[in-house]
Amino acid sequence: MNIRVHFPKTQEGQELLRERIAEVHVNMIKEHIEKQQIDQEEKIKIWEGVKSEIKRRAKEGGEK
C-alpha cells in the first residue's frame, strides 16, 4: 500500500499544521492521564507537570 502525504507549502499552512498536531497531541496526553487508575488530585499534579515541561521546552526551542 502506498500513501501520499501532501504538506502545506506556505509558511502559514505549515504553522497551522504544527498547531493542529500539537492540539491533538495534548488531547491524547490528557485522555491518557484521565484513564489512569489514580485519584483526581494525582491526575492534576501530573497534568500540571506536563504543562510545565511543555512550556520549558517551548522556551528552550524559542531561544535556538
Secondary structure as GFF3:
##gff-version 3
##sequence-region A 1 64
A	DSSP	alpha_helix	11	35	.	.	.	ID=ss1
A	DSSP	alpha_helix	40	63	.	.	.	ID=ss2
###
